[in-house]
């Protein structure tokens, strides 16, 4: 008999085997590795999909997923500084995308300030995707030069409209907007 110990994803597996049984153990370990690789490939496949469907220059980082979501991402997209004068340039706007299914409903969370990755109860009830949008000039969504001339509700609503249209190209389900406190006010202005 041969004694072998194998550590796999935090598990310590100890085998008491005869040499000819090692083939079965090897097959089992290959199976475990294929399962773990398969789980991460869903997120990998979807990040490739996002890179193909979002504008060039978009930055995408994979995050740990919550509740019913299949994958979650922090995304920085180029947003116009002034939607009436595109020649003034762009800044990066942060979005948290929690992906469930391309055909599922879509919950757009409008933040009034900084955004953070967190599931909203409504997205779990609806079994929806969730797109959380950070308000311009807050958190990572601040231009290099802080000219507050462009920190207006009209500009922020154009930001949301752009994001809704951008993601609406491949998220075909119904859309619902929500927010809390100033984010709730942002939703009301966006919907009016």
C-alpha positions in Angstrom: 0.0 0.0 0.0 1.1 3.6 -0.7 -0.1 6.6 1.2 -0.6 9.8 -0.8 -1.8 13.2 0.3 -3.2 15.7 -2.2 -4.2 19.3 -1.4 -6.9 20.6 -3.7 -8.7 24.0 -3.2 -8.2 24.0 0.6 -9.1 20.3 1.0 -6.6 17.8 2.1 -7.4 14.4 0.6 -5.5 11.4 1.9 -5.4 8.2 -0.1 -4.4 4.8 1.1 -3.8 3.0 -2.2 -2.2 0.2 -4.1 0.0 1.3 -7.0 -2.6 0.2 -9.6 -5.3 2.3 -8.0 -3.4 5.5 -8.7 -5.0 5.7 -12.2 -8.4 6.1 -10.6 -7.1 8.8 -8.2 -5.5 10.6 -11.2 -8.8 10.5 -13.1 -10.7 11.9 -10.1 -8.2 14.8 -9.7 -8.5 15.6 -13.4 -12.3 15.7 -12.9 -11.9 18.1 -10.0 -9.7 20.4 -12.0 -12.0 20.4 -15.0 -15.0 21.4 -12.7 -13.1 24.3 -11.2 -11.9 25.5 -14.6 -15.4 25.2 -16.0 -16.8 27.5 -13.3 -14.3 30.2 -14.0 -14.8 30.0 -17.8 -18.4 31.4 -17.6 -17.0 34.6 -16.2 -14.1 34.5 -18.7 -16.5 33.9 -21.6 -18.8 36.8 -20.6 -15.9 39.2 -20.1 -14.9 38.4 -23.7 -18.5 39.1 -24.7 -18.3 42.5 -22.9 -15.0 43.4 -24.6 -16.6 42.7 -28.0 -19.8 44.7 -27.3 -18.6 47.7 -25.3 -16.6 50.6 -26.8 -12.9 50.5 -27.2 -11.0 51.8 -24.2 -13.5 50.3 -21.7 -11.8 48.9 -18.6 -13.3 45.7 -17.1 -12.4 44.0 -13.9 -13.9 40.8 -12.6 -15.3 40.8 -9.1 -16.6 38.2 -6.7 -20.2 37.4 -7.5 -23.2 37.7 -5.1 -26.6 36.0 -4.7 -28.1 34.9 -8.0 -25.6 36.6 -10.4 -23.5 34.5 -12.7 -20.7 37.1 -12.8 -19.9 40.6 -11.6 -17.7 43.4 -13.0 -16.4 46.8 -12.3 -16.5 48.7 -15.6 -15.0 52.1 -16.4 -16.4 53.5 -19.6 -15.6 56.7 -21.4 -18.3 59.3 -20.7 -18.6 62.7 -22.4 -17.7 65.6 -20.1 -20.2 67.8 -21.9 -22.9 65.9 -23.9 -23.7 69.1 -25.8 -20.0 69.7 -26.8 -18.2 66.3 -27.3 -15.0 68.1 -28.3 -14.3 68.9 -24.6 -13.3 65.2 -24.1 -14.3 62.4 -21.8 -13.8 61.0 -18.3 -14.0 57.5 -17.0 -17.4 56.7 -15.3 -17.6 53.7 -13.0 -20.4 51.1 -13.4 -20.9 47.9 -11.4 -22.4 45.2 -13.6 -24.0 42.2 -12.0 -24.9 39.8 -14.8 -27.6 37.1 -14.5 -28.9 36.5 -18.0 -29.1 38.5 -21.3 -32.9 38.0 -21.5 -33.6 38.8 -17.8 -35.0 42.1 -16.6 -32.5 44.8 -15.9 -32.3 46.9 -12.7 -30.4 50.2 -13.2 -29.3 51.6 -9.8 -28.7 55.3 -9.9 -26.3 56.5 -7.2 -26.2 60.0 -6.0 -22.6 59.9 -5.0 -20.0 57.0 -4.9 -21.1 53.6 -6.1 -20.1 50.3 -4.6 -20.7 46.7 -5.5 -23.8 45.5 -3.5 -26.9 43.5 -4.5 -30.2 45.3 -4.3 -33.1 43.4 -2.9 -35.2 44.3 -6.0 -32.7 42.5 -8.3 -33.0 39.3 -6.3 -36.8 39.6 -6.3 -36.9 40.2 -10.1 -34.0 37.7 -10.8 -32.6 40.6 -12.8 -29.2 41.9 -14.0 -28.1 44.9 -12.0 -26.2 47.9 -13.4 -25.1 50.4 -10.7 -24.0 53.7 -12.0 -21.7 56.1 -10.0 -22.7 59.7 -10.2 -20.3 61.9 -12.2 -17.6 63.7 -10.2 -17.7 61.2 -7.4 -15.5 58.2 -6.6 -13.7 56.9 -9.6 -16.0 58.9 -11.9 -14.2 62.2 -11.5 -12.6 64.0 -14.5 -8.9 64.9 -14.3 -9.8 68.6 -14.0 -12.7 69.2 -11.7 -14.5 71.9 -13.6 -17.9 71.9 -11.8 -19.6 73.6 -14.7 -20.4 70.1 -16.0 -21.7 68.7 -12.7 -25.4 69.2 -13.5 -28.5 67.0 -13.5 -28.8 67.4 -17.2 -25.3 66.1 -17.8 -25.9 63.2 -15.3 -29.2 62.3 -17.0 -27.3 62.1 -20.4 -24.8 59.8 -18.7 -27.6 57.5 -17.6 -29.2 57.6 -21.0 -26.0 56.7 -22.7 -25.4 53.8 -20.4 -29.0 52.5 -20.8 -28.6 52.6 -24.6 -25.2 51.0 -24.5 -26.2 48.1 -22.4 -29.6 47.9 -24.0 -28.0 46.7 -27.2 -27.5 43.3 -25.6 -29.7 43.2 -22.5 -33.1 42.8 -24.1 -35.3 42.4 -21.0 -37.4 45.1 -19.4 -35.6 47.9 -17.5 -36.4 49.3 -14.0 -34.6 52.2 -12.4 -34.1 52.7 -8.6 -32.0 54.5 -6.1 -31.9 55.5 -2.5 -31.8 59.0 -1.1 -30.0 61.3 -3.7 -29.8 58.2 -6.0 -33.6 58.0 -5.7 -33.9 61.7 -6.7 -31.6 60.9 -9.6 -34.0 58.1 -10.7 -37.0 60.4 -10.5 -35.2 63.1 -12.6 -34.0 60.4 -15.1 -37.5 59.0 -15.5 -39.2 62.4 -16.0 
